Amino acid sequence: MRSSSSIPVLRGISIGLLSIALVMAVISLIGYSRQRNNYPRGMTIAGVEVGGVDPRIASERVLQVYNSPIEVHYGEATFHIDPTTVGFDLDMDSMIAAADLERTGGSFWGGYWNYLWNRDPAPVDVPLSAEIDEDQLIAYLRDEISARYDQPPTPAQPIPGGTSFTAGEPGTILDINSAVRLIEGTLRSPTNRTVILSYQRSAAGRPTFQNLEILLQQNVTVAEFDGVLGFYLFDLQNGQEIHFAMDKGELISVTPDVSFTASSTVKIPIMVSYFIKNGSAALEEPSPTLILDMIRLSENPPADRLMESLDQFRGPLVVTEDMRKIGLENTFLAGFFCSAEFPCPLLERITTPANQRTDVFTDPDPFNQTTPSDAGMLLTDIYQCATEGGGALVAAFPDKINNEICQQMINFLTADKIGVLIEAGVPEGTPVAHKHGWITEPSTGVIQNISDAGIVYTPGGNYVLVIYAYHPVQTIWEPVSALFAQLSQTVYNFYNLPTSQ
């Protein structure tokens, strides 16, 4: 039997323990309630740690991170962008509301139980809620970054008085589409606040045709050629042309163009007329040999025989008529070549707009004449016929001329290999379909005119180039042929610019 005196003692101890437990429970409830006012440990809002702080401080933390400027690198430039200037807008209210729901939405007593056992809740991340005005961002990139930091390309420039061009430098252009993606990603990141913008290379600008024309005219001036020079260039890619004439170093009108003795360049029209008459009929000997000897060896008897095949008596005039049909009013043949010992008669005295000029004199031969532009347009027609099946030749003679025939003509012209004049101005191996010409006075050996007309095929573009030169006293071979080569080299270099290192 227990002593009755021990009961009050036990009761007192029990009451004390219960009181202590109650006090501890109250204290823990107060602590839990205070903790519940803050976000749980491990919680993040938009990737920013907010555990243990109240909504006000959490909001300040998130705003401090996302409203801080981002660092931007573009080329060699570094600058900072305020997110608000590019249309970045945080939806702080919705993120705080979502965080509060996580903070207070769970069971109070379940949370209290976890608190008593010091068990942390599972980490929660409230995702970023923000909008970016893409139009505002693009406008900023275009007006503030691209306009200020893009590097324009430097065009190639002619070297005055020479035949070369400086290498242009490529430029840089901001890749705006890529920049939008990169900056949007950086604005939405709490940790990676640096972005490196990419750019696109813009090709170095080409010199203009006007630059080329000025340089070509400088070439003539520097060479001190004091005769008459006619020049024609046609770009076979875009149809641009350069056409000028100079007399004693001064520019003169080319309306109408200047008439020159056609000499052996008139053999191109003879070849064209032969194919106009014979159409697509297979070439049979001796015709291929006659054409080759006329073009490659520049012999006159084969030319006469080919014209006789057009008409025994009027062959040269048939060539003239064919040229008229394709619009070449300044090109004609008025007689056979024959020879100095056995000259042929002039069949007809032909006047043209070019040979009626009185302001410039080149002593054009009444037997054969042309102009740089006529010769150039004929070669252009042959090229267009061969490559596209079009042009004035096909339009005028649709039943006779086609691309295969025109390619045959180009093949014959490519056989003219002399290594001087236009050919001397291009790298070895460059295809040049051309016909050269000059006339030497048999009794004196004096040359008064030199000419070359051709199609030049280059990696940078194909073109027609025609040059005629006349001097009333003597067209001295070496300086004039060197001038032809220099003009040819200038044109070739224009189409095939050096690359920047």
HELIX and SHEET records of a PDB file:
HELIX    1   1 SER A    4  SER A    6  5                                   3    
HELIX    2   2 ILE A    7  ARG A   36  1                                  30    
HELIX    3   3 PRO A   55  TYR A   66  1                                  12    
HELIX    4   4 PRO A   83  VAL A   86  5                                   4    
HELIX    5   5 MET A   92  THR A  104  1                                  13    
HELIX    6   6 PHE A  108  LEU A  116  1                                   9    
HELIX    7   7 GLU A  134  TYR A  140  1                                   7    
HELIX    8   8 LEU A  141  SER A  146  3                                   6    
HELIX    9   9 ALA A  147  TYR A  149  1                                   3    
HELIX   10  10 ILE A  176  LEU A  187  1                                  12    
HELIX   11  11 PHE A  209  ALA A  223  1                                  15    
HELIX   12  12 SER A  263  VAL A  266  5                                   4    
HELIX   13  13 LYS A  267  ASN A  278  1                                  12    
HELIX   14  14 SER A  287  ARG A  296  1                                  10    
HELIX   15  15 ASN A  300  LEU A  310  1                                  11    
HELIX   16  16 GLY A  315  LYS A  325  1                                  11    
HELIX   17  17 PRO A  372  GLU A  388  1                                  17    
HELIX   18  18 ALA A  392  ALA A  396  1                                   5    
HELIX   19  19 ASN A  403  THR A  414  1                                  12    
HELIX   20  20 LEU A  421  GLY A  425  5                                   5    
HELIX   21  21 TRP A  477  TYR A  495  1                                  19    
SHEET    1   A 3 VAL A  48  GLU A  49  0                                        
SHEET    2   A 3 THR A  44  ILE A  45 -1                                        
SHEET    3   A 3 ASP A 125  VAL A 126  1                                        
SHEET    1   B 3 ALA A  77  ILE A  81  0                                        
SHEET    2   B 3 ILE A  70  TYR A  74 -1                                        
SHEET    3   B 3 THR A 194  LEU A 197  1                                        
SHEET    1   C 2 PHE A  88  LEU A  90  0                                        
SHEET    2   C 2 ALA A 130  ILE A 132 -1                                        
SHEET    1   D 2 GLY A 171  LEU A 174  0                                        
SHEET    2   D 2 TYR A 199  SER A 202 -1                                        
SHEET    1   E 6 GLU A 250  ILE A 252  0                                        
SHEET    2   E 6 GLU A 241  ASP A 247 -1                                        
SHEET    3   E 6 VAL A 228  ASP A 235 -1                                        
SHEET    4   E 6 TYR A 463  TYR A 470 -1                                        
SHEET    5   E 6 ILE A 447  VAL A 456 -1                                        
SHEET    6   E 6 VAL A 432  THR A 440 -1                                        
SHEET    1   F 3 PHE A 260  THR A 261  0                                        
SHEET    2   F 3 ASN A 368  THR A 370 -1                                        
SHEET    3   F 3 PHE A 332  LEU A 333 -1                                        
END                                                                             
